[in-house]
Amino acid sequence: MAEGSSPAQESCGDSPIQDSVKQSRLDLTNLPTDPGLRPKISSYHPNDQDEIRRAYIQKGPCQPVSHKFPQREIGGMLHRFNPAWFKKNGSWLEYSIEKDAAFCLCCYLFRPNTGKQAGGDSFVTGRFTAWNKHDRLVVHVGGPNSAHNQA
């Protein structure tokens, strides 16, 4: 278990996966739970991608609410991830204990691999760590045509 982690890490999707999914040719029970450690969906064989998406949906977002979030200095002040953002932003927001960063489950699972789109990459591969600019979480969701909502 990573330093500073807690039993709340169970909210990172350690829930059981249905037997029908377990019988897949993939070992879906060992998919990385921490969003900072996941390979891109596009790195999996195309025939396996939908099964992987279903497994992550069944596990749910990685939201370790009781984790002791580390502080980092930004602009001369200390900031940290606020677990209240999980409730405020719904089930798309995830937190990586390994990377001390926020990620978007929806964009990870469904965002097309079409290069960099505004506000999309930082929540999929680039990771979001600007804790002093938490309003960017709302900006990430954006309007109906945003990369997030298209995913």
PADO-31049 format. One record per residue: residue in three letters; x, y, z of N, C-alpha, C in turn. Coordinates in steps of 0.02 Angstrom, whole numbers, plus 32768, in hexadecimal, padded with zeros to 4 digits. Layout:
ALAXYZXYZXYZ ...
//
This chain:
MET802B7FC58000800080008000802D803E8000 ALA801D80707FD8804580AC7FD3804380D38014 GLU807A80F68022807E811E805F804581508060 GLY8024815580997FEE818580A17FAB816B8088 SER7FAB812E806C7F6B811480547F4580F5808E SER7F0680E980847EDC80D280BA7EAA80A0809F PRO7E83808180CC7E50805280B57E1E80738085 ALA7E1B80B680857DED80D880587DFF80CC800F GLN7E3B80B280047E4F80A37FC07E2080707FA2 GLU7DF8804E7FCC7DC580207FB37D9580447F84 SER7D8D80857F8C7D6180AA7F607D8180B47F1C CYS7DBB80987F127DDC809A7ED17DC9805D7EA9 GLY7D8E80427EB57D73800E7E8A7D887FC87E9A ASP7D927FB77ED97DA37F737EEA7D647F487EF1 SER7D2D7F5E7ED47CEF7F387ED77CF47EFC7EA7 PRO7CCF7EC67EB57CD47E8B7E8B7CBA7E977E45 ILE7CD67E737E167CC07E787DD07C977E3A7DC2 GLN7C637E427D9A7C367E0A7D8A7C5C7DCF7D6C ASP7C437D937D7B7C647D567D637C6B7D547D17 SER7C3A7D6E7CF37C3E7D6C7CAA7C797D947C90 VAL7C8A7DCA7CB27CC37DF27C9D7D047DCF7CB1 LYS7D057DAE7CEA7D417D8C7D017D557D547CD1 GLN7D267D387CAC7D357D017C807D537D187C3D SER7D5E7D587C377D7C7D747BFB7DC27D587BF1 ARG7DDB7D5D7BB47E207D477BA77E527D757BC9 LEU7E3C7DAF7BDF7E667DDD7C057E5D7DD07C4F ASP7E8E7DE27C767E867DDF7CBE7E6F7E247CD6 LEU7E2F7E307CD37E137E717CE37E157E817D2D THR7E217E4F7D577E247E5B7D9F7E647E7E7DB3 ASN7E977E7C7D887ED77E9B7D987EE37EDC7D72 LEU7EB07EFB7D577EB97F3B7D377ECF7F6E7D6B PRO7EFD7F9B7D597F147FCE7D897ED97FF87DA2 THR7ED37FFE7DE47E9E80257E027EAF806F7E03 ASP7EEE807E7E127F0480C47E177F0680E27DD0 PRO7EE281197DC47EE081357D807F24814C7D66 GLY7F52815B7D927F9481707D7C7FBF81377D62 LEU7FA980FA7D6D7FD080BF7D587FB0809A7D1D ARG7F7880B17D057F55808F7CCF7F73809D7C8B PRO7F7B806A7C617F8E80777C1C7F5180937BF6 LYS7F5E80B57BBF7F2680D07B977EFA80967B7F ILE7EBA80A37B7A7E8B80717B5F7EA2805C7B19 SER7EBB808B7AF27ED0807B7AAE7F0D804D7AAC SER7F2F80437AE47F6980167AE47F537FCD7AE9 TYR7F147FC17AF97EF97F7C7AFC7EE27F687AB6 HIS7EDE7F287AAA7EC67F0E7A6B7E7F7F287A60 PRO7E6D7F3E7A237E2A7F5A7A167DF17F2B7A2B ASN7DFC7EEA7A267DC77EBA7A397DBC7EB77A84 ASP7DEC7ED17AAB7DE87ECE7AF47DD17F107B14 GLN7DD37F467AEE7DC77F887B0B7D837F907B2C ASP7D4E7F757B0E7D0C7F7C7B2C7D077F567B6E GLU7D267F1B7B717D257EF47BAF7D4A7F1A7BE6 ILE7D807F3A7BD47DA77F607C057D7F7F9C7C1D ARG7D5D7FBD7BEF7D327FF67C027CFC7FDF7C34 ARG7CDB7FA77C247CA77F8D7C517CC37F7D7C96 ALA7CFE7F607C987D1C7F4F7CD87D297F8D7D02 TYR7D437FC27CE27D5080007D077D0E80217D1D ILE7CDB801E7CF47C9A803A7D077C7F80147D43 GLN7C857FD27D437C6E7FAB7D7C7C957FBA7DBC LYS7CD67FC57DB57CFF7FD67DEF7CEE801B7E0A GLY7CDC80497DDE7CCD808D7DF37D0D80B77DF7 PRO7D0480F87E037D3D81267E047D6A811B7E41 CYS7DA981297E3A7DD981257E717DD381667E99 GLN7DB181637ED17DA5819E7EFB7DB7818F7F44 PRO7DF781907F547E0D81807F987E0081BA7FC9 VAL7DC281C27FDE7DAD81FD80057DD282068047 SER7DE981D080667E0A81D680A77E5681D980A1 HIS7E7081DB80657EB981E0805B7ED282238076 LYS7F0E822380917F2D826180A87F508280806B PHE7F2D82AF804C7F4682CE800E7F8182FB801D PRO7FB982F17FFB7FF5831A80087FEC83617FEF GLN8010838E8011800F83D47FFC804983E07FCC ARG803E84117FA0807484277F74807284737F70 GLU80AC84907F6880B084D97F6480A184EF7F1D ILE8070851B7F17805D85387ED7805685827EE2 GLY807E85AA7EC0807A85F27EC68089860A7F0D GLY80B685E97F3080C885FD7F73809885E87FAA MET806385C37F98803385AC7FCA802C85607FC4 LEU801985417FFC800F84F87FFB7FC884E77FE6 HIS7FC384B87FB97F8284A17FA07F8284557F9E ARG7F4684377FA07F3F83EF7F9A7EFD83DF7F7A PHE7EF783A17F627EB883897F487E8583897F80 ASN7E48839E7F717E1383A17FA37DE183687F95 PRO7DD983387FC37DAB83007FB67D6283167FAD ALA7D5083527FC27D0C836B7FB67CFE83737F6B TRP7D3383777F437D2A837D7EFB7D0C833E7EDD PHE7D1383057EFE7CF482C87EE57CA882D07EE3 LYS7C8B82EA7F197C4282F37F1B7C2D832A7EEB LYS7C5383607EEA7C41839A7EC17C4383897E76 ASN7C72835E7E627C7C83507E1B7C61830D7E04 GLY7C4682E67E307C2682A87E1C7C56826F7E11 SER7C3D823D7DEE7C6281FE7DE87C9781FE7DB1 TRP7CA382357D907CD782357D5E7D1C82437D7B LEU7D1F82687DB37D5F827D7DD07D8082447DF5 GLU7DC0823A7DE67DE882077E087E2882277E23 TYR7E4682067E547E84821E7E717EB781E57E72 SER7EF481F47E5C7F2A81C47E5D7F5681D17E9A ILE7F5981A07EC77F8581A57F017FCE81A47EE9 GLU7FDD817A7EB8802181737E9F803B81B47E80 LYS801181D87E5C802682147E38801282557E5A ASP7FEA82527E917FCE828E7EB17FB082BA7E7B ALA7F80829E7E567F6382C17E1E7F1B82AA7E13 ALA7EF382D67DF37EAE82C77DE37EA982B07D9A PHE7E7982847D8E7E6D82697D4B7E2282657D3F CYS7E0E825D7D007DC882577CED7DBA82107CD5 LEU7D8F81EC7CF97D7E81A77CE67D5B81A57CA2 CYS7D2B81D27C967D0681D27C567D3581DD7C1B CYS7D61820D7C217D90821B7BEA7DC181E27BE1 TYR7DD781C47C187E04818A7C127DE281527BEA LEU7DA381457BFA7D80810C7BDC7D6981197B94 PHE7D5281567B877D2D81617B487D4881987B1B ARG7D7781C07B317D9081F67B087DB681D97ACD PRO7DA581EF7A907DC981D57A567E1381EA7A58 ASN7E3D81C17A3F7E8581CE7A3E7E9481F87A00 THR7E8582397A057E8C826579CA7EBD829E79D8 GLY7EEF82927A007F1F82C67A107F0582F27A48 LYS7F26832A7A517F1483567A887ED783807A77 GLN7EA6837D7AA57E6B83A77A9F7E6883D17ADE ALA7E4D840C7ADA7E4C843B7B127E33841B7B52 GLY7E5C841D7B857E4784067BC77E4083BC7BCF GLY7E4983967B9B7E3D834E7BA07E7A83277BB8 ASP7EB383347B9A7EEE830B7BA87F05830F7BF0 SER7F0083497C107F19834F7C547EF383217C84 PHE7EB6830E7C737E8F82E27C9E7E9182997C89 VAL7EB7828A7C547EBC82457C3C7F04822C7C44 THR7F33824D7C247F7982367C277FA782697C49 GLY7F9882A87C417FC582DB7C5B7FBC82E97CA5 ARG7F8582D47CC27F7182DC7D087F6983257D1C PHE7F3883317D467F2883747D5E7F40837B7DA6 THR7F6A83AE7DB37F8583B97DF67F8184017E0C ALA7F5E842B7DE77F5984737DF97F24847C7E2E TRP7F3384667E6C7F0284687EA27EEA84AE7EB1 ASN7F1184E07EA07EFC85267EAB7ECA853D7E76 LYS7EC085167E427E9285287E0B7E5D84F37E03 HIS7E3C84E27E3B7E0A84AD7E3A7DCE84BD7E0E ASP7DC684FD7DFA7D9185107DCC7D9B84EE7D87 ARG7DD884D87D7A7DE684B67D3A7DC484727D36 LEU7DAF84587D707D88841A7D6F7D4684267D4C VAL7D26845E7D597CE784707D387CF584807CEE VAL7D2C84A37CE17D3E84B47C9D7D4A84747C75 HIS7D6784427C957D7384027C727D3283E57C57 VAL7CFE83E57C817CBE83CA7C6B7CA483F27C30 GLY7CA684347C367C9484617BFF7C4D84597BE6 GLY7C4284707BA97C00846E7B8A7BF2842C7B68 PRO7BBB84287B447BA783E97B237BD983CF7AF0 ASN7C0183FB7AD37C3183E57AA07C7883DE7ABB SER7C8183E17AFC7CC483DA7B197CDD83927B0F ALA7D1E838A7B147D3B83467B0D7D1F83187B42 HIS7D1483327B7F7CF8830A7BB67CB282F17BA4 ASN7C87831F7B907C42830B7B817C3C82E27B41 GLN7C6A82EA7B137C6A82C07AD87C7E82787AEA ALA7CA982727B1D7CBD82307B357C81820E7B54 
//
